[in-house]
Amino acid sequence: MADPNAIFQNSYYIGNTFAAILYGIELALYFTSVWFILHGRERKHRGRSNKIFLFLGTGLLSMITIWFITEEFFGEQMWVVNENYPGGTGQYLADHVSVWYETMGTAASVVLNLMSDAFLIYRTYIVWNDWRVAVFPCILYCCSAVLGILTCYYSGIPNSDFFLGLAANIALSYYSIVIGLNFSCTVLICARILWVSNRLQQTLGHATARTYTSAAALIIESMLPYTLFGIAYVATLGVNHPTSIFFLSMYIMFTCISPQLIMLRVLLGRGWTKEAAMNTTMAFRSTLVPTGNGSQMTN
């Protein structure tokens, strides 16, 4: 039978490696977005939203940088600096998992989640153009904020372990709520985009529909990778499988990358905006003309 610690250590190492690659992608996305905010054609017409994107993108990058540095530093301490630690890497992990900078990394990931989820709820409202669809996600968001604070506290107290005991149970509850929020918003956004795609193709043609309802729009606007990696993480954490650390790394990285992709897509003029959602609704109404018998026909 495979050694759980060996699987965990390999998963941790691979997760850090992929996180480094994704961090480079995040830097490229962020600075590309900043360039469009400062030099793009629409910067004068979208001054307020561009400022929000700039502050949000900078905040996301700051939080992911803190988390990324703490994970890389902890890996270096465990595998290189203390390679001859009594009891091996497993014992070092057990003795130092609640070290102060790991708690800081956990806090950064919680703040990152709160920022990203707030943006996801906002995007759900934008795509639907109806505040009522955001009520349930907002309730989950408030619950996740409370559990996130508890996760930081119980994983940071002396002799605690993020992956075992009470801290692990609270973390599982926290991430279950967060993933529930992600899943709800993703389903709502996907359903709306697919419905709009069908209606636009019927009324305005495939070419017009493709801008806002393509496969790329479906994946990016719904933050699908973020949700899928989150589901994988919660599933493996729930059964206490050592590969959960890998999925956690991927999930946290996409917590930052997915919103940045949406912001860049909007800056490129291909993302859903409030104006686009309203124009889509008006297009449906303008192409449907009531007939004498009460039915509707397309112009």
C-alpha positions in Angstrom: 0.0 0.0 0.0 1.3 3.5 -0.9 2.6 5.7 1.9 0.1 8.5 2.4 2.8 10.9 3.4 4.7 10.1 0.2 1.6 10.8 -1.8 1.0 14.0 0.1 4.5 15.3 -0.4 4.5 14.5 -4.1 1.1 16.2 -4.4 2.3 19.2 -2.5 5.4 19.4 -4.8 3.5 19.0 -8.0 0.9 21.5 -6.8 3.6 24.1 -6.0 5.1 23.5 -9.5 1.8 24.1 -11.3 1.1 27.0 -9.0 4.3 28.6 -10.2 3.3 28.2 -13.8 -0.2 29.6 -13.1 1.3 32.5 -11.1 3.3 33.5 -14.2 0.1 33.3 -16.3 -1.7 35.5 -13.7 1.1 38.1 -13.9 0.7 38.2 -17.7 -3.1 38.6 -17.4 -2.8 41.3 -14.8 -0.3 43.5 -16.6 -2.2 43.0 -19.9 -5.4 44.2 -18.1 -3.5 47.1 -16.6 -2.3 48.1 -20.1 -5.8 48.1 -21.5 -7.1 50.0 -18.5 -4.5 52.7 -19.0 -4.2 52.8 -22.8 -7.3 51.0 -24.2 -9.8 52.7 -26.5 -12.6 52.5 -24.1 -10.8 53.9 -21.0 -12.6 57.2 -21.1 -16.1 55.6 -21.5 -15.5 53.1 -18.7 -13.5 55.1 -16.2 -15.4 53.9 -13.1 -15.5 50.2 -14.0 -11.8 50.4 -15.1 -10.8 51.7 -11.7 -12.8 48.9 -10.0 -11.1 46.4 -12.2 -7.7 47.9 -11.4 -8.2 47.8 -7.6 -9.8 44.3 -7.7 -7.1 42.9 -9.9 -4.4 44.4 -7.7 -6.0 43.0 -4.6 -6.3 39.6 -6.1 -2.7 39.6 -7.2 -1.5 40.8 -3.8 -3.4 38.0 -2.0 -2.3 35.2 -4.3 1.3 36.5 -4.1 1.2 36.2 -0.3 -0.3 32.7 -0.5 2.2 31.6 -3.2 5.2 32.8 -1.3 4.2 31.1 1.9 3.6 27.8 0.2 6.9 27.9 -1.7 8.8 29.0 1.5 7.2 26.2 3.6 8.1 23.6 0.9 11.7 24.9 0.9 11.9 24.6 4.7 10.4 21.1 4.7 12.3 19.6 1.8 15.6 21.5 1.7 16.5 23.4 4.9 15.2 20.6 7.2 15.6 17.6 5.0 17.1 15.6 8.0 14.4 16.6 10.4 13.8 13.9 13.0 10.8 11.8 11.8 11.1 13.0 8.3 8.9 15.4 6.2 5.7 14.0 7.7 6.8 14.9 11.2 8.0 18.3 10.1 4.6 19.0 8.5 2.8 17.9 11.7 5.1 20.1 13.9 5.1 23.3 11.8 1.8 23.3 9.8 0.4 26.0 12.1 3.5 28.2 11.9 2.7 31.9 11.6 3.4 32.4 7.9 1.2 29.4 7.0 -1.6 31.0 9.0 -0.9 34.2 7.1 -1.1 32.3 3.8 -4.4 30.7 4.9 -5.8 34.2 5.8 -4.7 35.5 2.4 -6.5 32.6 0.6 -9.7 33.4 2.6 -9.6 37.1 1.6 -8.9 36.0 -1.9 -12.0 33.8 -1.9 -14.1 36.6 -0.5 -13.0 39.0 -3.2 -13.4 36.4 -6.0 -16.8 35.2 -4.8 -18.1 38.7 -4.4 -17.1 39.3 -8.0 -18.7 36.0 -9.1 -22.0 37.0 -7.5 -21.8 40.4 -9.2 -21.2 38.7 -12.6 -24.2 36.5 -11.9 -26.3 39.6 -11.4 -24.8 41.2 -14.6 -25.5 38.2 -16.8 -29.1 37.8 -15.5 -29.7 41.5 -15.1 -31.9 40.6 -12.1 -30.9 41.1 -8.4 -33.1 38.2 -7.2 -30.8 35.6 -8.6 -28.1 36.9 -6.3 -30.0 36.5 -3.0 -29.2 32.8 -2.3 -25.5 33.2 -3.3 -25.3 36.3 -1.0 -26.6 34.2 2.0 -23.9 31.5 1.3 -21.3 34.3 1.0 -22.1 35.6 4.5 -21.8 32.1 5.9 -18.5 31.5 4.1 -17.1 34.7 5.6 -17.8 33.5 9.1 -16.4 30.0 8.5 -13.4 31.5 6.8 -12.5 33.5 9.9 -13.0 30.4 12.0 -10.8 28.4 9.6 -8.0 30.9 10.0 -8.3 30.9 13.8 -8.4 27.1 14.4 -5.7 26.3 11.8 -3.4 28.8 13.4 -3.6 28.0 17.1 -0.6 26.0 18.5 -0.6 22.2 17.8 -3.4 22.5 15.3 -3.4 20.9 11.8 -5.2 22.2 8.8 -5.6 18.7 7.5 -6.6 16.9 10.7 -9.0 17.3 13.7 -11.3 20.2 14.4 -9.4 22.6 12.0 -9.9 20.2 9.2 -13.6 19.8 9.9 -14.1 23.6 10.0 -12.1 23.9 6.8 -14.2 21.2 5.1 -17.4 23.1 6.2 -15.9 26.4 4.9 -14.9 25.1 1.5 -18.2 23.1 1.1 -20.1 26.4 1.6 -17.7 28.2 -0.8 -18.0 25.5 -3.4 -21.8 25.5 -3.0 -21.7 29.2 -3.8 -19.4 28.7 -6.8 -21.6 25.9 -8.1 -24.8 27.9 -7.7 -23.4 30.9 -9.6 -21.7 28.7 -12.3 -25.0 26.9 -13.0 -26.9 30.1 -13.1 -24.5 31.8 -15.5 -24.1 28.7 -17.7 -27.9 28.3 -17.9 -28.4 32.0 -18.8 -25.7 32.0 -21.4 -27.0 28.8 -23.1 -30.5 30.2 -23.1 -29.4 33.5 -24.5 -27.3 31.6 -27.1 -30.4 29.7 -28.3 -32.5 32.9 -28.4 -29.9 35.0 -30.2 -29.3 32.3 -32.8 -33.0 32.2 -33.5 -33.5 36.0 -33.7 -30.2 37.6 -34.7 -28.2 34.8 -36.2 -25.2 32.7 -35.2 -22.5 35.4 -35.8 -24.1 37.8 -33.4 -24.7 35.2 -30.8 -21.1 33.9 -30.8 -19.6 37.1 -29.3 -21.3 36.6 -25.9 -22.3 32.9 -26.0 -19.3 31.0 -27.4 -17.6 28.1 -25.5 -14.9 30.5 -24.3 -17.6 32.8 -22.9 -19.3 29.9 -21.2 -16.1 28.7 -19.5 -14.7 32.1 -18.6 -17.9 33.9 -17.6 -19.0 31.0 -15.4 -15.5 30.7 -13.8 -15.8 27.0 -14.6 -12.2 25.9 -13.8 -12.5 27.6 -10.4 -15.6 25.7 -9.6 -14.4 22.3 -10.9 -11.1 22.4 -9.0 -13.0 23.4 -5.9 -15.3 20.4 -6.2 -12.3 18.1 -6.7 -10.7 19.6 -3.6 -13.7 19.3 -1.3 -14.3 15.7 -2.5 -10.7 14.6 -1.7 -10.6 16.6 1.5 -13.9 15.0 2.6 -12.4 11.5 2.3 -9.0 12.7 3.8 -7.1 11.8 0.6 -3.5 13.1 0.5 -4.0 14.4 -3.1 -6.3 17.1 -1.7 -3.3 19.5 -1.3 -2.8 19.4 -5.1 -6.4 20.3 -5.8 -6.2 23.0 -3.2 -3.3 24.6 -5.0 -5.1 24.6 -8.3 -8.3 25.9 -6.7 -6.6 28.8 -5.0 -4.7 29.8 -8.2 -7.9 29.8 -10.3 -9.6 31.8 -7.5 -7.3 34.6 -8.8 -7.0 33.7 -12.5 -10.7 33.2 -13.3 -11.8 36.7 -12.2 -8.8 38.2 -14.0 -9.8 36.4 -17.2 -13.3 37.9 -17.0 -11.9 41.4 -16.4 -9.6 41.1 -19.4 -12.5 39.8 -21.6 -14.6 42.8 -20.6 -11.7 45.2 -21.4 -11.4 43.6 -24.8 -15.1 44.3 -25.4 -16.1 40.6 -25.5 -17.4 40.1 -22.0 -20.8 40.5 -20.5 -21.6 44.0 -19.2 -24.7 45.5 -17.8 -25.3 47.3 -21.1 -24.8 44.1 -23.1 -27.3 42.3 -20.9 -29.9 45.1 -21.3 -29.3 45.2 -25.1 -29.8 41.5 -25.3 -33.1 41.8 -23.6 -34.1 44.7 -25.8 -33.1 42.7 -28.9 -35.4 39.8 -27.9 -38.3 42.2 -27.4 -37.7 44.1 -30.6 -37.6 40.9 -32.7 -40.8 39.5 -31.2 -44.0 41.2 -32.6 -47.4 40.1 -31.4 -49.8 38.8 -34.1 -53.5 39.2 -34.2 -54.3 35.8 -32.6 -52.0 36.6 -29.6 -49.0 34.6 -30.7 -45.6 36.0 -31.5 -43.6 36.1 -34.7 -40.1 37.2 -35.5 -39.5 40.3 -37.7 
